Amino acid sequence: MSILRSGTIIGVATPAGRGGLAVVRISGPEALAVARQLLPAAALADPVDSHRARLAMVQWPQLSPMDQQTPGKAESSAREVAGVEKSPDELAGGAALDQVLVLPMLAPASYTGEDVVEFHCHGGLMPARLIMAACQAAGARAAGPGEFTRRAFVNGRLSLAQAEAVADLIAAEHTATARAALAQLRGGLNRELAAIENPLRELLARLEGSLEFSEAEAIGPPPQDVRATLLAARRDVERLLSFGVAGRQLREGVQVVLTGPPNAGKSSLFNALLGQPRALIDAEPGTTRDVITASLELGGVLFVLHDTAGLRDEASGVEALGIDLARERLAAADIVLDLRRADSAGWAQAREAGFPSSATVLKVWTMADLRANKGGIATSAKTGEGIAELRSRLLAEVSRGGVEQSIAQGVLLNQRHQDRLRACLGELVELLAETHAGDEVVAALLGAALQDLGAVSGRVFSEQMLDEVFSRFCVGK
């Protein structure tokens, strides 16, 4: 696929299914010409009043006598889209398809930066499908995944980081994720990147300028200025990378693992946190053999709770397999709820070996109605004691871990962003270690670091990179 595939594209911009409205979008150099073939002459007469909707009847396009006798590939494909194999009277030229609002948006003041025409038709299966087919019969082609947003990027309407934020905003199922995606769409990550890039680009220009003169004439930037600029850039890149965990948590949820010895009340607390019976409860120790997972939303943030098998050394058979699964989930935990019954001896002094070093560990007493204890969060699934406090504590730990700061800064990093930022950090570290390197070496490494930063925003891109990014988008966006 070329960086910007040529032609005029058509796509349904709203989800399939019954509803009040659907939106069919055309974009490209022939958007007006395609739309005019489906509309009465007065609907899009010159001069076109951009960004002003008008009511009109969409009709199947009139075909030439030759086209009617031998439908072309586009016409045949369009009729297949509409769900018909032949040319019935219902789809003869001029046949009414739907009454719509037509909204033209002339370049460059449109989402894609091209001429765009939208048909706001009735919802449901057939209206949008018929209009889509009619547009293809009139010469448009079906858009690929993310092709509208890809054109917006190539035409300078969005940076690549903003385009990815569009996909995140569409996919968001929780308030915090939507807030973070919107903040990045409004330029949050772009501003952070520019604050790092601008001093480095200025430094590179000074270095390259000094290379144009002879050694005797060259006056490059003082070494202390170079080092100060590189140190500041390294610090800022490290700070950006620290948002990586928050980005994953906002997209995939905060992973919370309930652990502890058998019969510690894990399943009871799991159900109490969810507010509904999700895990089976029995007085017999070791009854949880598999990992039970459920989602909980707190303060707009998604938490993924994992109820696991009780940890003990003497287990065998299916219970031992369940303990292995529990340890796997523990290794990927963001927050560990380390549970003990209120009538037990409590915890050992040392942190459990299986807990990841990056995880927050909260010591939680269960069955607090049995006995009062100190040194942990006291809860009782029976009376409800401490459940609200534990939920608040979970949300507080996530906010302290960077989620709220990620939202405030408009930085919603994905894996691609982190890979490029780590590469940039490696080059900056190498630069700082090259204390006696010449200006040529410094300039080369600095150029590579700027390439990596540019790949995050999309200032530097390749066709393959765009294909990979936009292949994850839905069709019609």
C-alpha positions in Angstrom: 0.0 0.0 0.0 1.3 3.4 -0.9 1.5 6.1 1.8 -1.7 7.7 0.5 -3.6 5.4 -1.8 -5.1 7.4 -4.6 -8.8 7.8 -5.5 -11.9 8.7 -3.7 -13.0 6.5 -0.8 -16.3 5.6 0.8 -17.0 4.0 4.1 -19.7 3.7 6.8 -18.5 5.7 9.8 -21.0 4.3 12.3 -21.4 0.8 13.8 -23.6 -1.7 12.0 -27.0 -2.3 13.6 -30.3 -0.8 14.2 -30.4 2.9 15.2 -31.8 6.3 14.5 -28.9 7.3 12.2 -26.0 6.0 10.2 -23.2 8.1 8.5 -21.7 7.2 5.2 -18.6 9.2 4.4 -16.9 10.0 1.0 -13.4 11.5 0.9 -11.1 12.4 -2.0 -10.7 14.5 -5.1 -14.0 13.3 -6.6 -16.1 13.3 -3.5 -18.4 16.0 -4.8 -18.6 14.4 -8.2 -19.5 11.0 -6.8 -22.1 12.5 -4.4 -23.7 14.6 -7.2 -24.5 11.4 -9.2 -26.7 10.3 -6.3 -28.5 13.6 -5.6 -30.8 16.0 -7.3 -28.9 18.8 -9.1 -29.9 21.4 -6.5 -28.5 19.5 -3.5 -24.9 20.2 -4.3 -25.0 23.0 -6.8 -22.0 25.3 -7.3 -20.9 27.2 -5.3 -21.0 24.5 -2.6 -21.8 25.9 0.8 -19.3 24.0 2.9 -20.3 22.7 6.4 -24.0 23.3 5.7 -26.4 20.3 5.7 -29.3 20.0 3.4 -32.1 17.5 3.1 -32.2 15.4 -0.1 -33.2 12.1 -1.5 -30.4 9.7 -2.4 -30.9 7.8 -5.7 -29.2 5.0 -7.5 -26.9 6.7 -10.1 -27.9 6.9 -13.7 -25.7 4.6 -15.8 -24.9 5.1 -19.5 -26.6 2.6 -21.9 -23.3 0.8 -22.3 -22.9 0.5 -18.6 -26.4 -0.8 -18.2 -25.8 -3.5 -20.8 -22.4 -4.5 -19.4 -21.9 -3.4 -15.8 -18.3 -2.7 -15.0 -16.3 -4.1 -12.1 -17.2 -1.2 -9.8 -20.9 -1.6 -10.6 -20.9 -5.4 -10.1 -19.0 -5.0 -6.8 -21.4 -2.3 -5.7 -24.4 -4.5 -6.3 -22.7 -7.3 -4.4 -22.3 -4.9 -1.5 -26.0 -4.1 -1.6 -26.7 -7.8 -1.4 -28.0 -8.4 -5.0 -26.3 -10.4 -7.7 -28.2 -9.1 -10.7 -29.6 -5.7 -11.7 -33.2 -5.6 -10.3 -35.7 -2.9 -11.1 -35.4 -1.7 -7.6 -31.8 -0.5 -8.3 -32.4 1.0 -11.7 -31.0 4.4 -12.3 -32.9 7.1 -10.4 -34.4 4.6 -7.9 -34.8 6.3 -4.5 -32.6 4.8 -1.7 -33.2 7.0 1.3 -33.9 10.5 2.5 -30.8 11.9 4.1 -29.0 15.0 5.3 -26.1 15.8 3.0 -23.1 17.5 4.6 -20.3 18.7 2.4 -17.0 19.7 3.9 -14.5 21.2 1.5 -10.7 20.8 1.7 -8.8 21.6 3.8 -11.4 22.1 6.5 -12.4 18.5 6.9 -11.4 15.5 9.0 -9.2 14.1 6.2 -8.0 17.5 4.8 -9.7 16.5 1.5 -13.2 17.2 0.1 -15.6 15.2 2.2 -19.3 14.5 1.7 -21.3 12.8 4.4 -24.7 11.2 4.1 -26.6 11.1 7.4 -29.1 8.4 6.6 -31.5 6.3 8.6 -29.9 3.6 10.7 -30.3 -0.1 10.2 -28.7 -2.6 7.8 -29.9 -1.5 4.4 -29.9 2.3 4.1 -26.1 2.7 4.6 -25.4 -0.5 2.6 -27.4 0.8 -0.4 -25.8 4.3 -0.3 -22.4 2.7 0.0 -23.1 0.5 -3.0 -24.4 3.5 -5.0 -21.3 5.5 -4.3 -19.1 2.6 -5.5 -21.2 2.3 -8.6 -20.5 6.1 -9.1 -16.8 5.5 -8.9 -15.7 5.6 -5.3 -13.9 2.6 -3.8 -14.3 1.1 -0.3 -12.0 2.5 2.3 -9.5 0.2 4.0 -9.0 0.1 7.8 -8.3 3.5 9.2 -7.9 5.0 5.8 -9.8 8.2 6.6 -7.6 8.8 9.6 -4.5 7.9 7.6 -5.4 10.6 5.1 -5.9 13.0 8.0 -2.3 12.2 9.1 -0.7 12.4 5.7 -2.5 15.7 5.0 -1.2 17.2 8.2 -4.6 17.3 10.1 -3.3 15.0 12.8 0.1 13.8 14.1 0.5 10.0 14.2 0.3 10.1 18.0 -3.0 12.0 17.7 -4.3 9.5 15.0 -3.5 6.6 17.5 -5.4 8.6 20.1 -8.5 8.5 17.8 -8.4 4.7 17.8 -8.0 4.7 21.6 -10.9 7.1 22.1 -13.1 4.9 19.9 -12.1 1.7 21.7 -12.4 3.3 25.2 -14.9 1.6 27.5 -14.1 3.5 30.7 -14.1 7.2 31.6 -10.4 7.4 32.5 -9.3 5.8 29.2 -11.5 8.2 27.2 -10.1 11.2 29.1 -6.5 10.2 28.4 -7.2 9.5 24.7 -8.9 12.9 24.3 -6.1 14.7 26.1 -3.6 13.1 23.7 -5.8 13.8 20.7 -5.7 17.5 21.8 -1.9 17.4 21.6 -0.6 16.3 25.0 2.0 13.9 23.8 3.0 16.2 20.9 3.8 19.0 23.4 5.9 16.6 25.5 7.8 15.5 22.5 8.4 19.0 21.1 9.8 20.1 24.5 12.4 17.3 24.1 13.0 17.6 20.4 13.4 21.4 20.0 16.6 21.8 22.2 18.1 18.7 20.5 17.4 19.9 17.0 18.9 23.3 17.9 22.0 21.5 19.3 22.3 19.4 16.1 22.1 22.5 13.9 24.9 24.1 15.9 27.0 20.9 15.6 26.4 20.5 11.9 27.2 24.2 11.3 30.6 23.8 13.0 31.4 20.8 10.7 31.2 23.0 7.6 34.3 24.9 8.7 37.9 23.8 9.0 39.2 22.5 12.3 40.9 25.8 13.0 37.8 27.9 12.2 35.1 25.6 13.7 33.5 26.9 16.8 31.1 24.3 18.1 28.9 24.5 21.1 30.8 24.3 24.4 31.0 20.7 25.8 29.1 21.8 29.0 26.2 23.0 26.9 26.1 19.8 24.9 26.1 17.7 28.1 23.5 19.9 29.8 21.1 19.5 26.8 21.6 15.7 26.6 21.1 15.3 30.4 17.8 17.3 30.2 16.7 15.2 27.2 17.5 11.9 29.0 15.6 13.0 32.0 12.6 14.0 30.0 12.6 10.7 28.0 12.8 8.7 31.1 9.9 10.6 32.5 7.8 10.0 29.4 8.7 6.3 29.6 7.4 6.2 33.2 3.9 6.7 31.7 4.2 3.3 30.0 2.6 1.3 32.9 -0.3 3.8 33.1 -0.9 3.5 29.4 -1.2 -0.3 29.7 -3.4 0.0 32.7 -5.7 2.5 31.0 -6.1 0.2 28.0 -6.1 -3.2 29.6 -7.1 -2.5 33.2 -5.2 -2.5 36.5 -4.4 -6.1 37.3 -5.3 -6.9 40.9 -4.5 -10.4 42.2 -6.0 -11.8 45.4 -3.6 -14.2 47.0 -3.0 -15.9 50.4 -3.1 -19.3 52.0 -6.1 -21.7 51.5 -9.3 -20.6 53.2 -8.1 -17.0 53.6 -11.4 -15.7 52.3 -10.2 -14.7 48.8 -13.3 -15.7 47.0 -15.6 -14.1 49.6 -13.7 -10.8 49.3 -13.6 -11.1 45.5 -17.4 -11.3 45.5 -17.7 -8.5 48.0 -15.5 -6.1 45.9 -17.6 -6.9 42.8 -20.9 -6.6 44.7 -22.2 -9.8 43.3 -21.6 -13.6 43.7 -19.0 -14.4 41.0 -16.8 -17.1 42.7 -18.1 -20.2 44.5 -17.4 -20.2 48.2 -16.9 -23.3 50.4 -15.5 -23.8 53.9 -13.2 -26.6 52.6 -9.7 -25.3 52.0 -8.3 -25.5 48.4 -11.6 -25.4 46.5 -10.5 -22.7 44.1 -8.6 -24.6 41.4 -8.6 -22.1 38.6 -8.2 -18.4 38.2 -11.5 -16.5 38.2 -11.4 -13.1 36.6 -13.9 -10.3 36.7 -13.9 -6.5 36.0 -14.6 -3.7 38.4 -14.8 0.0 37.5 -13.8 2.5 40.2 -13.6 6.2 39.5 -13.7 5.6 35.8 -10.7 3.2 36.0 -11.0 -0.5 35.0 -9.7 -2.9 37.6 -9.3 -6.6 36.6 -9.6 -8.8 39.7 -8.1 -12.3 39.8 -9.3 -14.7 42.4 -6.6 -17.4 42.7 -5.9 -20.7 44.3 -4.6 -20.7 47.9 -0.8 -20.9 48.1 0.6 -23.9 49.9 3.6 -26.2 49.4 1.9 -29.6 50.0 -0.7 -29.3 47.2 -0.9 -31.9 44.5 -2.9 -32.8 41.4 -5.4 -30.2 40.1 -4.8 -28.0 43.1 -1.1 -27.8 42.3 -2.0 -26.8 38.8 -4.2 -24.1 40.1 -1.4 -22.8 42.3 0.9 -22.6 39.3 -1.7 -20.5 37.5 -1.9 -18.3 40.6 1.8 -17.7 40.5 1.6 -16.8 36.8 -1.0 -14.1 37.5 1.0 -12.8 40.5 4.0 -12.3 38.2 1.9 -9.9 36.1 0.1 -8.1 38.9 0.0 -4.4 39.4 -1.6 -4.7 42.8 -1.4 -7.7 45.1 -4.0 -8.1 47.8 -2.2 -10.4 50.3 -5.0 -11.8 52.4 -4.9 -13.3 55.9 -7.8 -14.3 58.1 -8.3 -12.1 61.1 -8.0 -15.1 63.4 -4.6 -16.1 61.9 -1.1 -15.2 62.9 -0.7 -12.7 60.1 2.2 -12.2 57.7 5.9 -13.1 57.8 8.3 -10.1 57.9 9.7 -10.7 54.4 7.9 -9.9 51.2 6.7 -13.0 49.3 9.2 -14.2 46.8 6.6 -14.6 44.0 5.4 -11.0 44.2 6.8 -8.8 41.3 9.0 -6.0 42.5 6.9 -3.4 40.6 3.7 -4.4 42.2 2.0 -2.6 45.1 1.3 -5.1 47.9 -1.7 -4.4 50.2 -2.0 -6.5 53.4 -5.7 -7.2 53.9 -7.4 -8.9 56.9 -10.4 -10.9 56.0 -13.2 -12.0 58.3 -12.6 -9.0 60.5 -15.9 -9.8 62.3 -14.0 -12.7 64.0 -11.3 -10.5 65.6 -9.9 -7.0 65.5 -6.4 -6.6 64.1 -4.0 -3.8 63.3 -1.4 -3.3 60.6 -3.5 -4.0 57.5 -6.9 -3.2 55.9 -9.6 -5.0 57.9 -12.5 -6.3 55.8 -15.5 -8.5 56.3 -17.4 -9.9 53.4 -20.1 -10.9 55.9 -20.7 -7.4 57.4 -19.3 -5.3 54.6 -16.7 -3.7 56.9 -13.7 -2.3 55.1 -15.0 -3.0 51.5 -15.5 0.7 50.6 -12.1 1.5 52.2 -10.4 -1.2 50.1 -12.0 0.1 46.9 -10.8 3.6 47.7 -7.4 2.4 48.5 -7.2 0.6 45.1 -8.1 3.8 43.3 -5.7 5.8 45.4 -2.8 3.4 44.5 -3.5 3.7 40.8 -3.7 7.5 41.0 -0.4 7.6 42.9 1.1 5.2 40.3 0.7 7.7 37.4 -2.8 7.2 35.9 -4.1 10.6 36.8 -0.8 12.3 35.8 -1.0 10.4 32.4 -4.5 11.8 31.9 -3.5 15.3 32.9 -0.5 15.4 30.6 -2.3 13.8 27.7 0.2 11.0 27.4 -1.3 7.6 26.6 1.7 5.5 25.5 1.4 2.3 23.5 4.0 -0.3 22.9 5.2 1.4 19.7 5.8 4.7 21.5 7.7 2.9 24.2 9.9 1.0 21.8 11.0 4.2 20.0 11.5 6.1 23.2 13.7 3.3 24.6 15.7 3.4 21.4 16.1 7.2 21.8 17.1 6.8 25.5 19.8 4.3 24.5 21.3 6.8 22.0 21.2 9.6 24.6 23.0 7.4 27.1 25.6 6.4 24.5 26.1 10.1 23.7 26.6 11.0 27.4 29.2 8.2 27.7 31.1 9.4 24.6 32.9 12.1 26.5 35.7 12.5 24.0 33.8 11.9 20.8 34.1 14.3 18.0 31.3 16.5 16.7 30.7 14.1 13.8 30.0 11.2 16.1 27.8 13.3 18.4 25.9 14.7 15.4 25.3 11.1 14.0 24.0 9.8 17.3 21.9 12.9 18.0 20.3 12.6 14.5 19.4 8.9 15.3 17.8 10.0 18.6 15.8 12.7 16.8 14.6 10.0 14.3 13.3 7.9 17.1 11.5 10.8 18.7 10.0 11.8 15.3 8.7 8.2 14.8 6.6 8.6 17.9 4.8 11.8 16.7 4.9 10.7 13.0 7.3 13.5 12.0 9.4 10.6 10.7 7.5 7.7 9.2 7.7 4.9 6.7 5.1 3.2 4.6 5.5 0.0 6.6 5.0 1.9 9.9 1.8 3.5 8.7 0.5 0.1 7.4 1.1 -1.4 10.9 -0.5 1.5 12.8 -3.6 1.9 10.7 -4.2 -1.8 10.1 -5.5 -1.8 13.7 -8.2 0.8 13.0 -11.8 -0.1 12.2 -13.1 0.4 8.6 -14.8 3.7 8.3 -12.5 5.7 10.6 
